[in-house]
Every structure is written in structure tokens, then in C-alpha cells.
Amino acid sequence: MLLPGPGETMHGVQRQRISGHSPYEPVFGFSRAVVAGDRVLVAGTAPVPPGGGSPPAGPYAQARLCLDLIGTSVEHVVRTRIYLTAAEHWEEVARAHGEVFAAIRPAASAVIVAGLLDPAWLVEIEAEAMLP
């Protein structure tokens, strides 16, 4: 569950930081998500189960976990960015993304990367949403 952090105003834009369960937030100095005006910007979401532990096996299960962890109402999502560690995973990740966003169809990008922070992670997903 995402918990609201302190709000602040920067350059006339109200910002609210939202913390999650990632142990990397204080290390990297980032927020799980930031609400800025009418936008919700969700940081890269890795397949880290709440409470820790190993990611699920396979790109489909990891993508589904990432999408479940994004924590915003999917009908408000307008953009996703998907980072894959191998091109051959795209179909399974696309299936998971399609199951969640079939009716919404946000703008989306998929990028093949050399690796993610944990070598067990096969996918990481970012999202942007608009508040109603």
C-alpha cells in the first residue's frame, strides 16, 4: 500500500510524495510516486513482493506483480514505460500489460536494457496517471 508523505509547494506546483515498501527509497533518495498537480508519476516498479523475498519466476508473473504494485487506478493511467532485460520476454510482458490495460490503452514504450538493479528482475515498469 502506498502511504502519503508530506506535501510541499515547488514553483507553484503542489507536490505530495508517496512512499512504498522499497528498501531503496532512502538509499537513492526517491519517492515511490509523486502527485504533482493533476498528475501521478509512479517510479520504476520492480517485481519486489511486499515484505521482500524473491521475485516470481518468469517475465509474465513479474510483470503482473509490477502492475499490481503500481497502486493507482488503472483507468487513470495515460503512459507506461516498460524496461525488459531480454527481447524474448516481450510477448509475456505484453500479455500481462494487455490484460490490465486492454480497455485503457495508455501510451507505452518498451525498452531492452542491459540489466536492472537485481539480476533476478526481468522487468520494471513506470506509470503516469491523471487524477480525475
N, CA, C and O atoms as a GROMACS GRO file, in nm:
protein
  528
    1MET      N    1   0.084  -0.117   0.000
    1MET     CA    2   0.000   0.000   0.000
    1MET      C    3   0.089   0.123   0.000
    1MET      O    4   0.190   0.128   0.071
    2LEU      N    5   0.054   0.222  -0.078
    2LEU     CA    6   0.129   0.346  -0.084
    2LEU      C    7   0.078   0.441   0.024
    2LEU      O    8  -0.042   0.458   0.041
    3LEU      N    9   0.172   0.502   0.097
    3LEU     CA   10   0.137   0.592   0.206
    3LEU      C   11   0.173   0.735   0.171
    3LEU      O   12   0.283   0.761   0.123
    4PRO      N   13   0.082   0.830   0.194
    4PRO     CA   14   0.113   0.969   0.162
    4PRO      C   15   0.227   1.022   0.247
    4PRO      O   16   0.237   0.991   0.366
    5GLY      N   17   0.312   1.101   0.186
    5GLY     CA   18   0.419   1.169   0.256
    5GLY      C   19   0.384   1.316   0.269
    5GLY      O   20   0.273   1.357   0.232
    6PRO      N   21   0.475   1.395   0.320
    6PRO     CA   22   0.445   1.537   0.336
    6PRO      C   23   0.428   1.607   0.203
    6PRO      O   24   0.497   1.576   0.106
    7GLY      N   25   0.336   1.701   0.199
    7GLY     CA   26   0.314   1.781   0.078
    7GLY      C   27   0.409   1.900   0.079
    7GLY      O   28   0.456   1.943   0.184
    8GLU      N   29   0.435   1.952  -0.036
    8GLU     CA   30   0.520   2.070  -0.048
    8GLU      C   31   0.480   2.144  -0.173
    8GLU      O   32   0.420   2.087  -0.265
    9THR      N   33   0.514   2.271  -0.177
    9THR     CA   34   0.488   2.350  -0.296
    9THR      C   35   0.622   2.391  -0.354
    9THR      O   36   0.705   2.451  -0.286
   10MET      N   37   0.643   2.358  -0.482
   10MET     CA   38   0.765   2.397  -0.551
   10MET      C   39   0.725   2.467  -0.678
   10MET      O   40   0.655   2.411  -0.763
   11HIS      N   41   0.770   2.590  -0.692
   11HIS     CA   42   0.743   2.668  -0.814
   11HIS      C   43   0.594   2.672  -0.845
   11HIS      O   44   0.554   2.662  -0.961
   12GLY      N   45   0.512   2.686  -0.741
   12GLY     CA   46   0.368   2.698  -0.761
   12GLY      C   47   0.295   2.567  -0.786
   12GLY      O   48   0.174   2.568  -0.807
   13VAL      N   49   0.366   2.454  -0.783
   13VAL     CA   50   0.302   2.324  -0.805
   13VAL      C   51   0.299   2.248  -0.673
   13VAL      O   52   0.403   2.226  -0.611
   14GLN      N   53   0.180   2.210  -0.630
   14GLN     CA   54   0.166   2.130  -0.509
   14GLN      C   55   0.213   1.989  -0.538
   14GLN      O   56   0.170   1.927  -0.634
   15ARG      N   57   0.304   1.938  -0.454
   15ARG     CA   58   0.357   1.802  -0.470
   15ARG      C   59   0.329   1.723  -0.343
   15ARG      O   60   0.341   1.774  -0.232
   16GLN      N   61   0.293   1.597  -0.362
   16GLN     CA   62   0.277   1.507  -0.249
   16GLN      C   63   0.361   1.384  -0.277
   16GLN      O   64   0.342   1.317  -0.378
   17ARG      N   65   0.452   1.356  -0.189
   17ARG     CA   66   0.536   1.236  -0.203
   17ARG      C   67   0.462   1.116  -0.143
   17ARG      O   68   0.398   1.127  -0.039
   18ILE      N   69   0.473   1.003  -0.210
   18ILE     CA   70   0.411   0.880  -0.165
   18ILE      C   71   0.521   0.776  -0.149
   18ILE      O   72   0.597   0.750  -0.242
   19SER      N   73   0.529   0.718  -0.030
   19SER     CA   74   0.629   0.615  -0.003
   19SER      C   75   0.568   0.477  -0.020
   19SER      O   76   0.448   0.458  -0.002
   20GLY      N   77   0.653   0.383  -0.055
   20GLY     CA   78   0.610   0.244  -0.069
   20GLY      C   79   0.690   0.155   0.023
   20GLY      O   80   0.732   0.198   0.131
   21HIS      N   81   0.712   0.032  -0.017
   21HIS     CA   82   0.782  -0.065   0.067
   21HIS      C   83   0.926  -0.091   0.022
   21HIS      O   84   0.992  -0.179   0.078
   22SER      N   85   0.975  -0.019  -0.077
   22SER     CA   86   1.108  -0.045  -0.130
   22SER      C   87   1.217  -0.003  -0.032
   22SER      O   88   1.214   0.109   0.020
   23PRO      N   89   1.312  -0.092  -0.006
   23PRO     CA   90   1.424  -0.054   0.080
   23PRO      C   91   1.518   0.044   0.011
   23PRO      O   92   1.606   0.101   0.075
   24TYR      N   93   1.501   0.066  -0.120
   24TYR     CA   94   1.589   0.153  -0.196
   24TYR      C   95   1.549   0.300  -0.189
   24TYR      O   96   1.628   0.387  -0.227
   25GLU      N   97   1.428   0.331  -0.140
   25GLU     CA   98   1.383   0.471  -0.135
   25GLU      C   99   1.479   0.561  -0.057
   25GLU      O  100   1.522   0.664  -0.110
   26PRO      N  101   1.515   0.525   0.067
   26PRO     CA  102   1.606   0.614   0.141
   26PRO      C  103   1.749   0.611   0.086
   26PRO      O  104   1.821   0.710   0.097
   27VAL      N  105   1.789   0.499   0.028
   27VAL     CA  106   1.924   0.487  -0.026
   27VAL      C  107   1.942   0.578  -0.148
   27VAL      O  108   2.041   0.650  -0.157
   28PHE      N  109   1.846   0.573  -0.240
   28PHE     CA  110   1.854   0.653  -0.362
   28PHE      C  111   1.795   0.792  -0.346
   28PHE      O  112   1.820   0.881  -0.428
   29GLY      N  113   1.716   0.812  -0.239
   29GLY     CA  114   1.652   0.942  -0.220
   29GLY      C  115   1.541   0.967  -0.320
   29GLY      O  116   1.536   1.073  -0.382
   30PHE      N  117   1.452   0.869  -0.337
   30PHE     CA  118   1.340   0.886  -0.430
   30PHE      C  119   1.210   0.852  -0.360
   30PHE      O  120   1.208   0.791  -0.253
   31SER      N  121   1.101   0.892  -0.422
   31SER     CA  122   0.967   0.859  -0.374
   31SER      C  123   0.908   0.751  -0.462
   31SER      O  124   0.937   0.745  -0.581
   32ARG      N  125   0.827   0.668  -0.405
   32ARG     CA  126   0.757   0.564  -0.479
   32ARG      C  127   0.673   0.626  -0.590
   32ARG      O  128   0.665   0.575  -0.702
   33ALA      N  129   0.610   0.737  -0.553
   33ALA     CA  130   0.530   0.812  -0.650
   33ALA      C  131   0.524   0.957  -0.603
   33ALA      O  132   0.548   0.986  -0.486
   34VAL      N  133   0.492   1.045  -0.695
   34VAL     CA  134   0.474   1.186  -0.663
   34VAL      C  135   0.345   1.231  -0.731
   34VAL      O  136   0.324   1.207  -0.850
   35VAL      N  137   0.260   1.297  -0.653
   35VAL     CA  138   0.141   1.362  -0.709
   35VAL      C  139   0.180   1.508  -0.728
   35VAL      O  140   0.214   1.577  -0.631
   36ALA      N  141   0.176   1.555  -0.851
   36ALA     CA  142   0.212   1.692  -0.884
   36ALA      C  143   0.098   1.750  -0.967
   36ALA      O  144   0.078   1.712  -1.082
   37GLY      N  145   0.024   1.842  -0.908
   37GLY     CA  146  -0.092   1.895  -0.978
   37GLY      C  147  -0.193   1.784  -1.001
   37GLY      O  148  -0.238   1.718  -0.907
   38ASP      N  149  -0.229   1.763  -1.128
   38ASP     CA  150  -0.327   1.659  -1.160
   38ASP      C  151  -0.260   1.531  -1.212
   38ASP      O  152  -0.327   1.445  -1.268
   39ARG      N  153  -0.129   1.519  -1.193
   39ARG     CA  154  -0.055   1.402  -1.242
   39ARG      C  155  -0.003   1.318  -1.127
   39ARG      O  156   0.034   1.370  -1.022
   40VAL      N  157  -0.002   1.187  -1.148
   40VAL     CA  158   0.059   1.094  -1.056
   40VAL      C  159   0.171   1.025  -1.133
   40VAL      O  160   0.147   0.958  -1.233
   41LEU      N  161   0.294   1.043  -1.085
   41LEU     CA  162   0.412   0.986  -1.150
   41LEU      C  163   0.463   0.872  -1.062
   41LEU      O  164   0.509   0.895  -0.950
   42VAL      N  165   0.455   0.750  -1.114
   42VAL     CA  166   0.496   0.633  -1.038
   42VAL      C  167   0.634   0.590  -1.083
   42VAL      O  168   0.657   0.567  -1.202
   43ALA      N  169   0.726   0.580  -0.988
   43ALA     CA  170   0.864   0.542  -1.018
   43ALA      C  171   0.871   0.400  -1.075
   43ALA      O  172   0.774   0.325  -1.072
   44GLY      N  173   0.987   0.368  -1.128
   44GLY     CA  174   1.009   0.233  -1.178
   44GLY      C  175   0.967   0.131  -1.074
   44GLY      O  176   1.013   0.135  -0.960
   45THR      N  177   0.881   0.039  -1.113
   45THR     CA  178   0.826  -0.060  -1.022
   45THR      C  179   0.885  -0.195  -1.057
   45THR      O  180   0.857  -0.252  -1.162
   46ALA      N  181   0.966  -0.245  -0.967
   46ALA     CA  182   1.032  -0.374  -0.985
   46ALA      C  183   0.947  -0.485  -0.923
   46ALA      O  184   0.860  -0.456  -0.841
   47PRO      N  185   0.972  -0.610  -0.960
   47PRO     CA  186   0.892  -0.721  -0.908
   47PRO      C  187   0.937  -0.764  -0.768
   47PRO      O  188   0.977  -0.879  -0.747
   48VAL      N  189   0.929  -0.671  -0.673
   48VAL     CA  190   0.967  -0.698  -0.534
   48VAL      C  191   0.839  -0.718  -0.455
   48VAL      O  192   0.763  -0.623  -0.435
   49PRO      N  193   0.813  -0.840  -0.408
   49PRO     CA  194   0.691  -0.863  -0.333
   49PRO      C  195   0.687  -0.780  -0.204
   49PRO      O  196   0.791  -0.757  -0.143
   50PRO      N  197   0.569  -0.735  -0.164
   50PRO     CA  198   0.559  -0.665  -0.035
   50PRO      C  199   0.614  -0.758   0.074
   50PRO      O  200   0.582  -0.876   0.078
   51GLY      N  201   0.695  -0.703   0.160
   51GLY     CA  202   0.757  -0.786   0.263
   51GLY      C  203   0.889  -0.845   0.220
   51GLY      O  204   0.957  -0.912   0.298
   52GLY      N  205   0.927  -0.820   0.094
   52GLY     CA  206   1.056  -0.870   0.045
   52GLY      C  207   1.046  -1.009  -0.014
   52GLY      O  208   0.936  -1.057  -0.044
   53GLY      N  209   1.158  -1.071  -0.031
   53GLY     CA  210   1.162  -1.205  -0.089
   53GLY      C  211   1.199  -1.200  -0.236
   53GLY      O  212   1.220  -1.093  -0.293
   54SER      N  213   1.206  -1.316  -0.294
   54SER     CA  214   1.244  -1.328  -0.434
   54SER      C  215   1.129  -1.290  -0.526
   54SER      O  216   1.012  -1.305  -0.490
   55PRO      N  217   1.162  -1.241  -0.645
   55PRO     CA  218   1.056  -1.211  -0.741
   55PRO      C  219   0.995  -1.340  -0.792
   55PRO      O  220   1.057  -1.446  -0.784
   56PRO      N  221   0.873  -1.332  -0.845
   56PRO     CA  222   0.814  -1.453  -0.904
   56PRO      C  223   0.896  -1.499  -1.025
   56PRO      O  224   0.973  -1.422  -1.082
   57ALA      N  225   0.878  -1.623  -1.061
   57ALA     CA  226   0.950  -1.679  -1.175
   57ALA      C  227   0.884  -1.635  -1.305
   57ALA      O  228   0.762  -1.638  -1.316
   58GLY      N  229   0.964  -1.595  -1.401
   58GLY     CA  230   0.916  -1.567  -1.536
   58GLY      C  231   0.872  -1.424  -1.557
   58GLY      O  232   0.827  -1.357  -1.464
   59PRO      N  233   0.884  -1.377  -1.681
   59PRO     CA  234   0.851  -1.239  -1.713
   59PRO      C  235   0.702  -1.205  -1.698
   59PRO      O  236   0.669  -1.094  -1.658
   60TYR      N  237   0.613  -1.298  -1.729
   60TYR     CA  238   0.470  -1.270  -1.714
   60TYR      C  239   0.436  -1.244  -1.568
   60TYR      O  240   0.373  -1.142  -1.536
   61ALA      N  241   0.476  -1.333  -1.479
   61ALA     CA  242   0.444  -1.318  -1.336
   61ALA      C  243   0.509  -1.194  -1.278
   61ALA      O  244   0.450  -1.126  -1.194
   62GLN      N  245   0.630  -1.164  -1.321
   62GLN     CA  246   0.697  -1.043  -1.272
   62GLN      C  247   0.625  -0.918  -1.321
   62GLN      O  248   0.609  -0.823  -1.245
   63ALA      N  249   0.583  -0.917  -1.446
   63ALA     CA  250   0.511  -0.801  -1.499
   63ALA      C  251   0.378  -0.782  -1.426
   63ALA      O  252   0.341  -0.669  -1.394
   64ARG      N  253   0.307  -0.890  -1.400
   64ARG     CA  254   0.179  -0.880  -1.328
   64ARG      C  255   0.201  -0.823  -1.189
   64ARG      O  256   0.123  -0.740  -1.142
   65LEU      N  257   0.308  -0.867  -1.120
   65LEU     CA  258   0.338  -0.812  -0.988
   65LEU      C  259   0.368  -0.664  -0.998
   65LEU      O  260   0.317  -0.585  -0.918
   66CYS      N  261   0.451  -0.624  -1.093
   66CYS     CA  262   0.482  -0.482  -1.111
   66CYS      C  263   0.354  -0.401  -1.131
   66CYS      O  264   0.337  -0.296  -1.069
   67LEU      N  265   0.267  -0.449  -1.216
   67LEU     CA  266   0.142  -0.377  -1.246
   67LEU      C  267   0.052  -0.371  -1.123
   67LEU      O  268  -0.016  -0.271  -1.100
   68ASP      N  269   0.050  -0.479  -1.044
   68ASP     CA  270  -0.029  -0.478  -0.921
   68ASP      C  271   0.027  -0.378  -0.820
   68ASP      O  272  -0.048  -0.315  -0.746
   69LEU      N  273   0.159  -0.364  -0.817
   69LEU     CA  274   0.225  -0.275  -0.721
   69LEU      C  275   0.216  -0.128  -0.758
   69LEU      O  276   0.240  -0.041  -0.674
   70ILE      N  277   0.183  -0.098  -0.883
   70ILE     CA  278   0.180   0.042  -0.925
   70ILE      C  279   0.088   0.122  -0.835
   70ILE      O  280   0.118   0.238  -0.805
   71GLY      N  281  -0.021   0.065  -0.792
   71GLY     CA  282  -0.100   0.125  -0.686
   71GLY      C  283  -0.188   0.242  -0.724
   71GLY      O  284  -0.228   0.318  -0.636
   72THR      N  285  -0.217   0.261  -0.849
   72THR     CA  286  -0.309   0.367  -0.888
   72THR      C  287  -0.425   0.303  -0.964
   72THR      O  288  -0.414   0.190  -1.010
   73SER      N  289  -0.533   0.374  -0.976
   73SER     CA  290  -0.646   0.321  -1.053
   73SER      C  291  -0.605   0.315  -1.199
   73SER      O  292  -0.574   0.418  -1.259
   74VAL      N  293  -0.605   0.197  -1.257
   74VAL     CA  294  -0.552   0.180  -1.392
   74VAL      C  295  -0.630   0.260  -1.496
   74VAL      O  296  -0.574   0.294  -1.600
   75GLU      N  297  -0.755   0.290  -1.470
   75GLU     CA  298  -0.831   0.366  -1.569
   75GLU      C  299  -0.779   0.509  -1.585
   75GLU      O  300  -0.813   0.576  -1.682
   76HIS      N  301  -0.697   0.555  -1.492
   76HIS     CA  302  -0.640   0.690  -1.499
   76HIS      C  303  -0.499   0.692  -1.558
   76HIS      O  304  -0.442   0.800  -1.578
   77VAL      N  305  -0.442   0.576  -1.586
   77VAL     CA  306  -0.306   0.569  -1.640
   77VAL      C  307  -0.306   0.614  -1.785
   77VAL      O  308  -0.388   0.568  -1.866
   78VAL      N  309  -0.215   0.705  -1.819
   78VAL     CA  310  -0.206   0.757  -1.955
   78VAL      C  311  -0.075   0.718  -2.024
   78VAL      O  312  -0.063   0.731  -2.146
   79ARG      N  313   0.023   0.668  -1.946
   79ARG     CA  314   0.152   0.630  -2.005
   79ARG      C  315   0.220   0.526  -1.918
   79ARG      O  316   0.218   0.534  -1.795
   80THR      N  317   0.283   0.428  -1.985
   80THR     CA  318   0.368   0.333  -1.914
   80THR      C  319   0.502   0.323  -1.988
   80THR      O  320   0.510   0.345  -2.109
   81ARG      N  321   0.604   0.290  -1.913
   81ARG     CA  322   0.737   0.262  -1.969
   81ARG      C  323   0.779   0.127  -1.914
   81ARG      O  324   0.779   0.106  -1.792
   82ILE      N  325   0.814   0.037  -2.002
   82ILE     CA  326   0.849  -0.100  -1.964
   82ILE      C  327   0.995  -0.123  -1.998
   82ILE      O  328   1.039  -0.100  -2.111
   83TYR      N  329   1.070  -0.168  -1.899
   83TYR     CA  330   1.211  -0.200  -1.919
   83TYR      C  331   1.227  -0.351  -1.909
   83TYR      O  332   1.192  -0.412  -1.807
   84LEU      N  333   1.278  -0.412  -2.016
   84LEU     CA  334   1.295  -0.557  -2.023
   84LEU      C  335   1.444  -0.591  -2.030
   84LEU      O  336   1.521  -0.519  -2.094
   85THR      N  337   1.483  -0.699  -1.965
   85THR     CA  338   1.624  -0.739  -1.970
   85THR      C  339   1.655  -0.829  -2.089
   85THR      O  340   1.772  -0.857  -2.116
   86ALA      N  341   1.552  -0.874  -2.160
   86ALA     CA  342   1.574  -0.958  -2.278
   86ALA      C  343   1.457  -0.941  -2.375
   86ALA      O  344   1.341  -0.940  -2.334
   87ALA      N  345   1.489  -0.928  -2.502
   87ALA     CA  346   1.386  -0.908  -2.604
   87ALA      C  347   1.288  -1.024  -2.609
   87ALA      O  348   1.170  -1.003  -2.639
   88GLU      N  349   1.333  -1.143  -2.581
   88GLU     CA  350   1.242  -1.259  -2.590
   88GLU      C  351   1.134  -1.258  -2.482
   88GLU      O  352   1.042  -1.341  -2.488
   89HIS      N  353   1.140  -1.168  -2.385
   89HIS     CA  354   1.037  -1.160  -2.281
   89HIS      C  355   0.920  -1.070  -2.321
   89HIS      O  356   0.820  -1.064  -2.250
   90TRP      N  357   0.932  -1.002  -2.434
   90TRP     CA  358   0.831  -0.900  -2.466
   90TRP      C  359   0.690  -0.956  -2.477
   90TRP      O  360   0.596  -0.890  -2.434
   91GLU      N  361   0.673  -1.076  -2.532
   91GLU     CA  362   0.536  -1.128  -2.552
   91GLU      C  363   0.467  -1.157  -2.420
   91GLU      O  364   0.348  -1.129  -2.404
   92GLU      N  365   0.540  -1.214  -2.324
   92GLU     CA  366   0.478  -1.244  -2.194
   92GLU      C  367   0.448  -1.115  -2.117
   92GLU      O  368   0.344  -1.104  -2.053
   93VAL      N  369   0.539  -1.018  -2.125
   93VAL     CA  370   0.517  -0.890  -2.058
   93VAL      C  371   0.403  -0.816  -2.127
   93VAL      O  372   0.319  -0.755  -2.060
   94ALA      N  373   0.399  -0.820  -2.259
   94ALA     CA  374   0.290  -0.756  -2.334
   94ALA      C  375   0.155  -0.819  -2.298
   94ALA      O  376   0.054  -0.749  -2.289
   95ARG      N  377   0.152  -0.949  -2.279
   95ARG     CA  378   0.027  -1.016  -2.240
   95ARG      C  379  -0.021  -0.964  -2.105
   95ARG      O  380  -0.139  -0.934  -2.089
   96ALA      N  381   0.070  -0.953  -2.007
   96ALA     CA  382   0.032  -0.901  -1.875
   96ALA      C  383  -0.016  -0.756  -1.887
   96ALA      O  384  -0.119  -0.720  -1.829
   97HIS      N  385   0.058  -0.674  -1.961
   97HIS     CA  386   0.021  -0.533  -1.979
   97HIS      C  387  -0.115  -0.524  -2.049
   97HIS      O  388  -0.199  -0.443  -2.010
   98GLY      N  389  -0.135  -0.605  -2.150
   98GLY     CA  390  -0.261  -0.604  -2.224
   98GLY      C  391  -0.379  -0.647  -2.139
   98GLY      O  392  -0.489  -0.594  -2.156
   99GLU      N  393  -0.359  -0.742  -2.049
   99GLU     CA  394  -0.468  -0.784  -1.961
   99GLU      C  395  -0.512  -0.670  -1.869
   99GLU      O  396  -0.631  -0.655  -1.842
  100VAL      N  397  -0.418  -0.592  -1.823
  100VAL     CA  398  -0.450  -0.483  -1.732
  100VAL      C  399  -0.504  -0.361  -1.807
  100VAL      O  400  -0.596  -0.295  -1.759
  101PHE      N  401  -0.447  -0.331  -1.924
  101PHE     CA  402  -0.476  -0.206  -1.992
  101PHE      C  403  -0.553  -0.222  -2.124
  101PHE      O  404  -0.555  -0.129  -2.204
  102ALA      N  405  -0.614  -0.335  -2.148
  102ALA     CA  406  -0.683  -0.359  -2.276
  102ALA      C  407  -0.783  -0.250  -2.311
  102ALA      O  408  -0.790  -0.207  -2.426
  103ALA      N  409  -0.861  -0.207  -2.215
  103ALA     CA  410  -0.964  -0.106  -2.242
  103ALA      C  411  -0.911   0.036  -2.234
  103ALA      O  412  -0.970   0.127  -2.293
  104ILE      N  413  -0.800   0.057  -2.164
  104ILE     CA  414  -0.748   0.191  -2.142
  104ILE      C  415  -0.649   0.231  -2.250
  104ILE      O  416  -0.652   0.343  -2.301
  105ARG      N  417  -0.562   0.139  -2.286
  105ARG     CA  418  -0.461   0.155  -2.390
  105ARG      C  419  -0.379   0.285  -2.376
  105ARG      O  420  -0.386   0.373  -2.462
  106PRO      N  421  -0.301   0.294  -2.267
  106PRO     CA  422  -0.217   0.412  -2.250
  106PRO      C  423  -0.105   0.415  -2.353
  106PRO      O  424  -0.075   0.314  -2.415
  107ALA      N  425  -0.044   0.531  -2.370
  107ALA     CA  426   0.079   0.538  -2.449
  107ALA      C  427   0.181   0.451  -2.374
  107ALA      O  428   0.188   0.455  -2.252
  108ALA      N  429   0.258   0.374  -2.449
  108ALA     CA  430   0.352   0.282  -2.383
  108ALA      C  431   0.480   0.269  -2.464
  108ALA      O  432   0.479   0.277  -2.587
  109SER      N  433   0.588   0.250  -2.392
  109SER     CA  434   0.718   0.223  -2.453
  109SER      C  435   0.775   0.098  -2.388
  109SER      O  436   0.754   0.073  -2.270
  110ALA      N  437   0.846   0.020  -2.467
  110ALA     CA  438   0.918  -0.096  -2.415
  110ALA      C  439   1.063  -0.082  -2.460
  110ALA      O  440   1.091  -0.061  -2.578
  111VAL      N  441   1.154  -0.093  -2.364
  111VAL     CA  442   1.295  -0.073  -2.389
  111VAL      C  443   1.373  -0.193  -2.338
  111VAL      O  444   1.349  -0.240  -2.226
  112ILE      N  445   1.464  -0.243  -2.419
  112ILE     CA  446   1.552  -0.351  -2.375
  112ILE      C  447   1.673  -0.288  -2.309
  112ILE      O  448   1.738  -0.200  -2.367
  113VAL      N  449   1.703  -0.331  -2.187
  113VAL     CA  450   1.815  -0.276  -2.111
  113VAL      C  451   1.916  -0.387  -2.082
  113VAL      O  452   1.884  -0.506  -2.087
  114ALA      N  453   2.038  -0.347  -2.051
  114ALA     CA  454   2.145  -0.444  -2.022
  114ALA      C  455   2.118  -0.518  -1.892
  114ALA      O  456   2.164  -0.631  -1.875
  115GLY      N  457   2.048  -0.458  -1.801
  115GLY     CA  458   2.018  -0.522  -1.673
  115GLY      C  459   1.944  -0.425  -1.583
  115GLY      O  460   1.937  -0.305  -1.610
  116LEU      N  461   1.890  -0.479  -1.476
  116LEU     CA  462   1.823  -0.399  -1.374
  116LEU      C  463   1.900  -0.414  -1.243
  116LEU      O  464   1.996  -0.492  -1.237
  117LEU      N  465   1.862  -0.343  -1.140
  117LEU     CA  466   1.937  -0.339  -1.015
  117LEU      C  467   1.962  -0.479  -0.957
  117LEU      O  468   2.073  -0.507  -0.911
  118ASP      N  469   1.862  -0.564  -0.961
  118ASP     CA  470   1.876  -0.702  -0.913
  118ASP      C  471   1.875  -0.793  -1.036
  118ASP      O  472   1.782  -0.785  -1.116
  119PRO      N  473   1.975  -0.878  -1.054
  119PRO     CA  474   1.980  -0.964  -1.173
  119PRO      C  475   1.860  -1.059  -1.186
  119PRO      O  476   1.835  -1.111  -1.295
  120ALA      N  477   1.785  -1.081  -1.077
  120ALA     CA  478   1.666  -1.167  -1.083
  120ALA      C  479   1.547  -1.096  -1.146
  120ALA      O  480   1.450  -1.161  -1.185
  121TRP      N  481   1.554  -0.963  -1.154
  121TRP     CA  482   1.443  -0.888  -1.212
  121TRP      C  483   1.452  -0.895  -1.363
  121TRP      O  484   1.557  -0.867  -1.421
  122LEU      N  485   1.343  -0.931  -1.426
  122LEU     CA  486   1.335  -0.939  -1.572
  122LEU      C  487   1.265  -0.818  -1.633
  122LEU      O  488   1.279  -0.791  -1.752
  123VAL      N  489   1.190  -0.746  -1.550
  123VAL     CA  490   1.109  -0.634  -1.598
  123VAL      C  491   1.093  -0.531  -1.487
  123VAL      O  492   1.092  -0.564  -1.369
  124GLU      N  493   1.082  -0.406  -1.528
  124GLU     CA  494   1.049  -0.296  -1.438
  124GLU      C  495   0.956  -0.204  -1.515
  124GLU      O  496   0.975  -0.183  -1.635
  125ILE      N  497   0.855  -0.149  -1.447
  125ILE     CA  498   0.753  -0.069  -1.516
  125ILE      C  499   0.730   0.062  -1.443
  125ILE      O  500   0.717   0.065  -1.321
  126GLU      N  501   0.724   0.172  -1.520
  126GLU     CA  502   0.687   0.304  -1.470
  126GLU      C  503   0.547   0.337  -1.521
  126GLU      O  504   0.502   0.282  -1.622
  127ALA      N  505   0.479   0.428  -1.451
  127ALA     CA  506   0.346   0.468  -1.498
  127ALA      C  507   0.322   0.616  -1.467
  127ALA      O  508   0.376   0.672  -1.372
  128GLU      N  509   0.239   0.677  -1.550
  128GLU     CA  510   0.192   0.813  -1.528
  128GLU      C  511   0.040   0.809  -1.536
  128GLU      O  512  -0.017   0.746  -1.626
  129ALA      N  513  -0.025   0.876  -1.444
  129ALA     CA  514  -0.171   0.880  -1.442
  129ALA      C  515  -0.217   1.024  -1.423
  129ALA      O  516  -0.142   1.109  -1.374
  130MET      N  517  -0.340   1.050  -1.461
  130MET     CA  518  -0.403   1.180  -1.443
  130MET      C  519  -0.513   1.162  -1.339
  130MET      O  520  -0.590   1.067  -1.345
  131LEU      N  521  -0.519   1.254  -1.244
  131LEU     CA  522  -0.625   1.249  -1.144
  131LEU      C  523  -0.756   1.291  -1.210
  131LEU      O  524  -0.758   1.378  -1.297
  132PRO      N  525  -0.866   1.228  -1.168
  132PRO     CA  526  -0.996   1.264  -1.226
  132PRO      C  527  -1.039   1.404  -1.184
  132PRO      O  528  -1.146   1.450  -1.224
   0.00000   0.00000   0.00000
